Amino acid sequence: MPSVYIKTYGCQMNERDSEAVAAQLVAKGYSLVTSEASADVILLNTCSVRDFAEQKAIGKMQNLAADVRKNRPEVVLGFMGCMAQSRGKELIDRLPDVDLVVGTQKFHRTAGYLDEILSGSREKIVDVAEEQGSEATIREHLLNGATKEKSVTAFVSIMQGCNQYCTFCIVPYTRGEERSRTIPDIVAECRELVSRGVKEITLLGQIVTSYGRRTTPHPASPPSPHPMGRGQGEGRSAKTPFVQLLEAVHEIEGLERIRFTSPHPKGYGDDLIDAYGRLPKLVEHAHIPAQSGSDRMLKLMHRGYTRERFLGIVEKLRRVKPEIGISTDIIVGFPGETGKDFEETLSLAREVEFDLAYIFKYSTRKDTPAAEMPDQLPQAVKEERNQRLLTLANEIAARRYEKFVGKQTQILVEGRSKRNLARMMGRTRCNKTVVFDGSERHRGQLMNLKITRTGSFTLYGDPAVVGLD
Ligand code: 5AD
């Protein structure tokens, strides 16, 4: 049977989609390979969130196409995912060596399409249509991947799409309207994973805190004129569907840890904050995208919260869980961002003291409202702000990592350290990577280690202190 190489760009949702496609292909008898050199089929699962990600995938495909035309004309080349969705057939017009373009609601059709192309019954296939119920099709897992090592952690997709319509963001156009799977369906998938040895599950979606808000899709309806709506869960006693889902997953025996990504700040109502106190398997980590520290920018971005509200969430979370790790996403150089707006972002970073901040230079995305806004900033300004914020965020993070030195912390051992295969790695509940001298028998174990030193966004633990056996 043919061999397949899948290269994934972008976020954890994309990683998860690639895994599901890989599992689907393995079930059909394809073999997975870890290098494109020996593959009969090469698939690039793409990202559209910034221009750079698109250019990387296009450049890669150009190189592959040049190689294939010369040396291996029978190799099948395909684009999947977000850029496939937003550009569709245009990709084949531009790169005629590409055989397959599969959009974000059609991952489950990939194996069938490859069969058709490989058997010669069809030459080129582009499918970027919407499909009702596609949110429930990302469910197959590959728990021992191409490396054949057992997985301790797994990702479970709970919803697809986003209706937030932040003015900078292409996701509502590449991933479509919000659609959620049912709680029983998700719990069944999680149970199955746990029965196969998984200890930690990360619930995934483009805006997980909006889980279950729209149980039926309305593909024909235009975006709401007030997409920010009320603060979800805020000031209401009822539990949001997302918190109900957390409770249901929490019931699963044998599951040790629950994570989720990505939430929206508006979803941090009191019910979710309380959940951190009530549900011991919900780890002390929150990735809460702030995007900016300036209210003026937050408004232009259509984020639906203020700086004060954001700070309030952080304060409440830290009251419930003082040791919580907080990470974030920040955009610098959004259209119209003044020096003063940027200073407010710097001061937000100082005030919150994020454990980790992903900082992005604003990238113009076609057909998003921000692309048409006045006062687009020169690249040099974006670069300079990016550097300044990065320097500050790294200083703050380094101080927060330093605080772990000399302390004991619990980790879940995931496997070998990627940088040094002789070592093992795990993560703390607050999402910090810890590397230590261990062995395969520690994989999947919860261990208490003493932290001896820090590296760049890594902690080093000394197993000798605690004793591993
Ligand atoms: N330019 C720069 N960064 C962006 N992000 C989303 N869209 C853009 C854009 N047009 C960032 C946001 C988001 C993260 C996944 O990517 O910070 O949270």
Residues whose N, C-alpha, C, O or C-beta is under 5 A from the ligand:
A	BS01	5AD	V49 R50 F168 C169 P289 D329 I330 I331 F360 K361 Y362 S363 R365
